[in-house]
Amino acid sequence: MLHLESQDMQNQKINELEKVEELKNIFPEIFEDGKLNIEKFKNILFDIKDERTEHYSFNWNGKQDCYKIIKQKSNLTLKVDDDKNIPDGNNVFIEGDNLEVLKLLQTSYHKKIKMIYIDPPYNKDKDFVYSDTWGDTITNYLIQTDQLREEGYTSTKTSSSGRRHTNWLNMIYPRLWLSRNLLKDDGVIFVSIDDDEVHNLRKVMDEIYGEENFVAQVTIQSNPRGSQSSTHFAEVHEYLLCYSKNFEQLSIRGYLKTDDSEYNFIDENNKKYRLLGLRQRGGAWRREDRPKMYYPIYINPVNGEVSLKKNEIYTKEALPKRPSGEDSRWTWGKDTFSKEYKNLIGKKVNRDGEDDFWDIFRKDYIENEDGELKSTKPKTIWDDKEINYQNGRLAIKELFNDLDLFDFPKPVFMIKKILNMFNMNNDIILDFFSGSGTTAHAVMELNKDDEKDGKIGNRKYILVQLPEATEQNSEAYKAGFKKISDITKARIKKVIKNLDYKDGFKSYKLDNSNFQVFKELKKRPNDSFEDIVKMLKMSVFNKNIFAQNAKEIDIAYEVGLKNGFSLSAKNEIIRNEKYSFIKLYEENREFYFCFTDKIDIDIAEFIPKDAKLICYDKAVDDSTKINLKDKIDLETL
C-alpha cells in the first residue's frame, strides 16, 4: 500500500513500544493480539500514585504546543530544484523550514543518520525566522515563501521581548525531538551554542536524549582576542554539546596519532615507541592510601630489563620516589607488572645529590598489535589556533573572490575535528541549520584527505537551510545572493569544483504537496483523508488527484520519499512505442511511474519482476487491474 502522508509520529512511537519485550513482560495485560492498547496502558499508569509533593520538571509557556506541533503531520513535500548546473550525486541539499523537512525525513531516514551537527540561532539580538505557531506552521512557511519567493524570510529585532527564552525553547524543542528519530542507535549529535542558551539547551537535551546519554560539553576557544561587545568580560569561548542516541552503543575512536615526532625509539621488530615514566607524576599521595602501588622493582643494569625479584642479575633497585624524595607510586600494580613487564625498561637518570638513581619507564607504541595507529581521547577544551572562527570567514572569502558573505561561519577545521573522532563507513551526516554550508565543505574535504592516505572516503551529507533573506545593504545581497540558502548552495558547488570532488548532490525545495487531497483537507476539515482521496478518484479526469502544475518528476519523488526511498534515489526516463515511465530506484528497489491515461495488460512486459508499477487508478479497468496484479506489483493513484 502506498503512503501519501508524512509519518504519523504518535503511531510510530506506539509501534516501537509494541516491539519492547520488557514492556510485554511487565504489563502483559495491556497487549491484545500483540498490539498495544493505549487506554489500558493509561489506566494502569494513572493508578500509580506519586506520593511526592515536589519533583523536578522543566517547563515553559508553550511546551504543550511543542508536542502538538511534533504530532502534526506535514502536508508539504520536497520538489526537485530546477537548477540545471548542479553536479548530480548522492548528497542532499534542501531549501526550506527544517521543522517540516525533519517531518518529511522520518520515514526514509529513520535510524539512518550517523551524526547530526547543528549550529542553531544563539538567541542574540534577532528574533527567529521560524514561526512555529501550533496549527499554523505550514501556513506561516508558505505565506512567507510565496510573498518572498526571491527575497526569502526576514527577521525582526526583539531583544527586549520577555518571551525571548520561551520563543527559543519553542523553536528548538520539536526540531531536536524529531532529529533523535533519525539517528542510528550508535549515532551522536553535536550542537554549537553559547552562554545565552547553553543552560536551557542542556535541559532540553537531557529530556529528549536522556541525561544518561550526555557525552561531553566542550569549550571552544572561538575568539582568542575576546569579544569586546560584552560588558565586563571579553568572551573568548562558545560550547559544543554532545549527546549519544544510546551511550552503551556509542563508539568514539578518538584522534589517530599521526604525529610520530615523539616516538624516537625503534624496537627489534622495527616498531616505533616512546618512553613514559611508570612513576605517578604530580598530585598529593599517601602510601597508605594505595599500598599495593608502592613496591621495589629491580633492574639489570646491563640491558635495562626488570624484575620483581632481586638477584645477581637484577641488582639495581627502583622505588617510586619524587625528585624531592617524597613517596609517590607506580601507575601499575604487581598484577599488571607481571603481564606487561617486557614493555618496561629501567634507566639510570641524573638526579641532584644521587649518583646512582634508577627509574622505570614503559614503552608506549604508536601502533597497536594489528599495525593500526593508536588514538587519543578528545579533550573538553579545544584551543587549536585553526579553530578561531575568523578562519571560517576567511574560507568563504577565498571561495567567493574576497567577498564577505556570511557572519560568524564555523571553520572547516572544527567540523573536521568532530568528524575525525569516529570511524565512518558510508555514513550520513545531517546538518539542519546549515548556514553557509561548512558541514558539506568539511565532509568533502575529509573524504579527499582519506583518498590521499589511500583510504576510501565515503561520508555523505544532508544539509537543510531556511531561505532566510540577506540584508539589503550586505555584500551578499549586492553580489546577487538574496537568501542565505543561495550562499549555501553556491558554496557546495564551488567546493566540489575546487576539490575536483567526484560526488555531487541533489537539491530540493520545500513546497506544497503535489496531491490535491491536502488542499481539499483544508476546505473540508470534517472529512477524512481517505474519503477525500476516494472523491478525487471518482473524477473523470485522472489528473484531478494532483495539484495544479504538479510535475511528474516531483510526484515520483514525493511518493518515493513517503514510501521509504531516500532523497539520493536516482531516476531514469524509459520510453517505448506505447508507454513512458519514470523509474525511481536505489539499491534493490524500483518504482515505475506511468502517467498514461490508458493502460493494458501488455504493460507487464516492461516491468521487472521485483519492481512496483504506479499509475492512475482510472487508467486500468477492473479486469485489467485483476490480471495485472497476478503478474506484477501494482499500486494506483
Residue pairs with C-beta under 8 A, 6 or more apart in sequence:
1 635
2 559
2 562
2 563
2 614
2 635
2 637
3 107
3 562
3 563
4 515
4 517
4 533
4 559
4 562
5 73
5 529
5 562
6 73
6 74
6 75
6 103
6 104
6 106
6 107
6 562
7 73
7 103
7 106
7 107
7 110
8 71
8 73
9 70
9 71
9 103
9 106
9 178
9 181
10 71
12 106
12 110
12 181
14 36
14 38
17 23
17 36
18 31
18 34
18 35
18 36
23 30
24 31
27 41
27 44
29 40
29 44
30 36
30 37
30 40
30 41
30 44
31 37
58 203
58 204
58 207
60 165
60 166
60 169
60 170
61 163
61 166
62 166
62 169
62 170
63 169
63 170
63 173
65 134
65 170
66 170
66 173
66 174
66 177
68 134
68 135
69 99
69 132
69 134
69 137
69 174
70 174
70 177
70 178
72 134
72 135
72 137
73 103
74 100
74 103
74 104
74 138
75 138
75 512
75 513
75 518
75 521
76 96
76 100
76 104
76 138
76 141
76 142
76 510
76 511
76 512
76 513
77 104
77 510
77 511
77 512
77 513
77 514
77 554
77 557
77 558
77 561
78 94
78 96
78 101
78 104
78 508
78 509
78 510
78 511
78 557
78 558
78 561
78 567
79 508
79 509
79 510
79 511
79 514
79 551
79 554
79 557
79 558
80 506
80 507
80 508
80 551
80 553
80 554
80 557
81 95
81 506
81 507
81 508
81 509
83 489
83 507
85 493
86 489
86 493
86 504
86 505
86 506
86 507
87 493
87 496
87 504
87 505
88 504
88 505
88 506
89 503
89 504
89 505
89 506
89 568
90 460
90 503
90 505
90 568
91 440
91 443
91 460
91 461
91 462
91 503
91 504
91 505
91 506
91 568
92 461
92 462
92 463
92 505
92 506
92 507
92 508
92 567
92 568
93 434
93 440
93 462
93 463
93 464
93 465
93 488
93 489
93 492
93 505
93 506
93 507
93 508
94 101
94 462
94 463
94 464
94 465
94 507
94 508
94 509
94 510
94 567
95 465
95 466
95 467
95 483
95 485
95 489
95 507
95 508
95 509
95 510
96 141
96 464
96 466
96 467
96 508
96 509
96 510
96 511
97 130
97 137
97 141
97 466
97 510
98 175
98 432
98 433
98 464
98 466
99 130
99 132
99 137
99 174
99 175
99 178
100 137
100 138
100 141
100 510
101 432
101 464
101 510
102 175
102 178
102 179
102 182
102 432
102 464
103 178
104 561
104 562
105 182
105 462
106 178
106 181
106 182
107 561
107 562
107 563
107 564
108 561
108 564
108 565
108 566
108 567
109 182
109 428
109 430
109 462
109 566
110 181
110 182
111 181
111 182
111 183
111 184
111 185
111 187
112 182
112 184
112 428
112 566
113 182
113 183
113 184
113 187
113 428
113 429
113 430
113 462
114 183
114 184
114 186
114 187
114 188
114 422
114 424
114 427
114 428
114 429
115 187
115 188
115 189
115 190
115 418
115 419
115 422
115 424
115 427
115 428
115 429
115 430
116 179
116 182
116 183
116 187
116 188
116 189
116 190
116 429
116 430
116 431
116 432
117 189
117 190
117 191
117 192
117 415
117 418
117 429
117 430
117 431
117 439
118 179
118 189
118 190
118 191
118 192
118 431
118 432
118 433
119 191
119 192
119 410
119 431
119 433
119 435
120 171
120 172
120 175
120 191
120 192
120 193
120 433
121 128
121 168
121 171
121 433
122 193
122 194
122 196
122 197
123 164
123 165
123 168
123 196
123 197
124 159
124 196
125 157
125 159
126 155
126 156
126 157
126 158
126 159
127 155
127 156
127 157
127 158
127 161
127 167
128 155
128 167
128 168
128 171
129 153
129 154
129 155
129 466
129 468
130 171
130 466
131 137
131 140
131 141
131 144
132 140
132 170
132 171
132 174
133 140
141 510
142 512
144 153
145 153
145 467
145 510
145 511
148 154
148 467
148 469
150 482
151 469
151 482
151 483
152 466
152 467
152 468
152 469
152 470
152 482
152 483
152 484
152 485
153 466
153 467
153 468
153 469
153 483
154 468
154 469
155 468
155 469
158 164
158 167
161 167
165 197
165 200
168 197
168 200
169 200
169 204
172 201
172 204
173 204
173 208
175 432
176 189
176 204
176 205
176 208
176 209
177 208
179 189
179 430
179 432
180 189
180 208
180 209
180 245
182 430
183 189
183 245
184 245
185 245
185 246
185 249
186 244
186 245
186 246
186 249
186 250
186 251
187 244
187 245
188 215
188 242
188 243
188 244
188 245
188 250
188 252
188 422
189 209
189 242
189 243
189 244
189 245
190 240
190 241
190 242
190 418
191 201
191 205
191 240
191 241
192 220
192 238
192 239
192 240
192 410
193 201
193 238
193 239
193 240
193 241
194 235
194 238
194 239
195 235
195 239
198 217
198 239
198 241
201 241
202 217
202 241
205 214
205 241
205 243
206 214
209 243
209 244
209 245
210 243
212 247
213 243
213 244
213 245
213 246
213 247
214 242
214 243
215 242
215 243
215 244
215 247
215 250
215 252
216 240
216 241
216 242
216 378
216 380
217 239
217 240
217 241
217 242
217 380
218 239
218 240
218 241
218 242
218 378
218 379
218 380
218 381
218 382
219 237
219 238
219 239
219 380
219 381
219 382
220 237
220 238
220 239
220 240
220 382
220 387
220 414
221 236
221 237
221 381
221 382
221 383
221 387
221 388
222 236
222 237
222 238
222 387
222 388
222 389
223 235
223 236
223 237
223 388
223 389
223 390
224 236
224 383
224 385
224 388
225 234
225 236
226 233
226 234
226 235
226 236
227 234
227 235
227 236
228 234
240 382
240 418
244 250
251 422
251 423
252 377
252 378
252 421
252 422
253 375
253 421
253 422
253 423
254 375
254 376
254 377
254 378
254 421
255 375
255 376
255 378
255 420
255 421
256 373
256 374
256 375
256 420
257 366
257 373
257 374
257 375
257 376
258 373
260 272
260 366
262 274
263 272
263 273
263 274
263 364
263 365
263 366
264 272
264 274
265 272
265 273
265 274
265 275
265 363
266 272
266 273
267 273
267 363
271 365
271 366
271 367
272 365
272 366
272 367
273 363
273 364
273 365
273 366
274 363
274 364
274 366
275 345
275 347
275 361
275 362
275 363
275 364
276 361
276 362
276 364
277 359
277 360
277 361
277 362
278 320
278 330
278 331
278 332
278 344
278 359
278 360
278 361
278 362
279 320
279 321
279 322
279 328
279 329
279 330
279 331
279 359
279 360
280 293
280 320
280 328
280 329
280 330
280 331
281 328
285 327
285 328
285 329
286 327
287 294
287 327
287 329
290 329
292 333
292 334
293 320
293 329
293 330
293 331
293 332
293 333
294 319
294 320
294 327
294 329
294 330
295 308
295 330
295 334
296 308
296 310
296 317
296 318
296 319
297 306
297 307
297 308
297 317
297 318
297 319
297 330
297 337
297 344
297 346
297 360
298 306
298 307
298 308
298 309
298 310
298 311
298 314
298 315
298 316
298 317
298 318
299 305
299 306
299 307
299 314
299 315
299 316
299 317
299 318
299 346
299 358
299 360
300 306
300 307
300 313
300 314
300 315
300 316
300 346
301 315
301 316
301 346
301 348
301 358
304 345
304 346
304 347
305 314
305 345
305 346
306 314
306 341
306 344
306 345
306 346
306 360
307 313
307 314
307 341
308 334
308 337
308 338
310 317
316 346
316 348
316 356
316 358
317 358
318 346
318 358
318 359
318 360
320 327
320 328
320 329
320 330
321 327
321 328
322 328
323 351
323 352
330 337
330 360
332 340
332 362
337 344
340 362
343 362
343 363
344 360
344 361
344 362
344 363
345 360
345 361
345 362
345 363
346 358
346 359
346 360
346 361
347 358
347 359
347 360
347 361
348 356
348 357
348 358
349 357
349 358
349 359
350 357
351 357
365 374
366 373
366 374
367 373
367 374
368 374
378 421
382 414
382 417
384 413
384 417
386 411
386 413
387 411
387 413
387 414
387 417
388 411
389 408
389 409
389 410
389 411
391 411
391 412
391 413
392 408
392 409
392 410
392 411
392 412
392 414
392 436
392 438
393 404
393 406
393 408
393 409
395 409
395 411
395 412
395 438
395 441
396 403
396 404
396 405
396 406
396 409
396 436
396 491
397 403
397 404
397 405
399 491
399 494
399 495
399 498
400 479
400 490
400 491
400 494
403 475
403 476
403 479
404 475
405 436
405 474
405 475
405 476
405 479
405 481
405 487
406 435
406 436
406 476
406 484
406 487
409 435
409 436
409 438
410 435
410 438
411 438
412 438
412 441
412 442
412 445
415 438
415 439
415 441
415 442
415 443
416 442
416 445
416 446
419 429
419 442
419 443
419 446
419 459
420 446
424 459
425 458
426 458
426 459
426 460
427 459
427 460
428 459
428 460
428 461
428 462
429 439
429 443
429 459
429 460
429 461
429 462
430 461
430 462
430 464
431 439
431 440
431 461
431 462
431 463
431 464
432 463
432 464
433 464
433 465
434 440
434 463
434 464
434 465
434 488
435 465
435 484
435 488
436 484
436 487
436 488
436 491
437 463
437 465
437 487
437 488
437 489
437 491
437 492
437 495
439 461
439 463
440 461
440 463
440 488
440 491
440 492
440 495
440 505
441 491
441 492
441 495
443 459
443 460
443 461
444 461
444 495
444 496
444 499
444 501
444 503
445 495
445 499
446 457
446 459
447 457
447 458
447 459
447 501
448 457
448 499
448 501
449 457
450 456
450 457
451 457
460 568
461 505
462 567
463 488
463 492
465 484
465 485
465 488
466 484
466 485
467 483
467 484
467 485
468 483
468 484
468 485
469 482
469 483
469 484
470 476
470 477
470 481
470 482
470 483
470 484
470 487
471 477
476 487
480 486
481 487
481 490
489 507
492 505
495 501
496 504
496 505
506 567
506 568
508 557
508 567
512 518
512 519
512 547
513 547
513 558
514 546
514 547
514 550
514 551
514 554
514 555
514 558
515 545
515 546
515 547
515 550
515 555
515 558
516 536
516 544
516 545
516 546
516 547
517 529
517 532
517 533
517 536
517 545
519 547
520 527
520 532
520 535
520 536
521 527
521 529
521 532
524 532
533 545
536 544
536 545
537 545
537 617
537 618
539 545
540 618
542 595
542 597
542 616
542 617
542 618
542 619
545 616
545 637
546 555
552 582
552 593
552 595
553 571
553 582
555 593
555 595
556 571
556 582
556 584
556 591
556 593
557 565
557 567
557 569
557 571
557 584
559 584
559 591
559 593
559 614
559 637
560 569
560 584
560 591
561 567
563 591
564 589
565 584
565 586
565 589
565 591
566 586
568 586
569 584
569 585
569 586
570 584
570 585
570 586
571 582
571 583
571 584
571 585
572 582
572 583
572 585
573 580
573 581
573 582
573 583
574 580
574 581
574 582
574 583
574 592
574 606
575 581
576 606
578 596
578 602
578 603
579 594
579 596
579 599
579 603
579 606
580 594
580 595
580 596
581 592
581 593
581 594
581 606
582 592
582 593
582 595
583 590
583 591
583 592
583 593
583 611
584 590
584 591
584 593
585 591
588 610
590 608
590 610
590 611
590 612
591 611
591 612
591 614
592 606
592 607
592 611
592 612
592 613
592 614
593 614
593 615
594 603
594 613
594 614
594 615
594 619
595 615
595 616
596 615
596 616
596 619
597 616
597 618
597 619
598 619
599 615
599 616
599 619
599 620
599 624
600 624
601 624
601 627
601 628
601 631
603 613
603 628
604 628
604 631
604 632
607 613
607 632
609 632
610 633
611 632
611 633
612 632
612 633
612 634
612 635
613 628
613 632
613 633
613 634
613 635
614 635
614 636
614 637
615 634
615 636
615 637
616 636
616 637
617 636
617 637
619 636
620 628
620 634
620 636
625 634
625 636
628 634
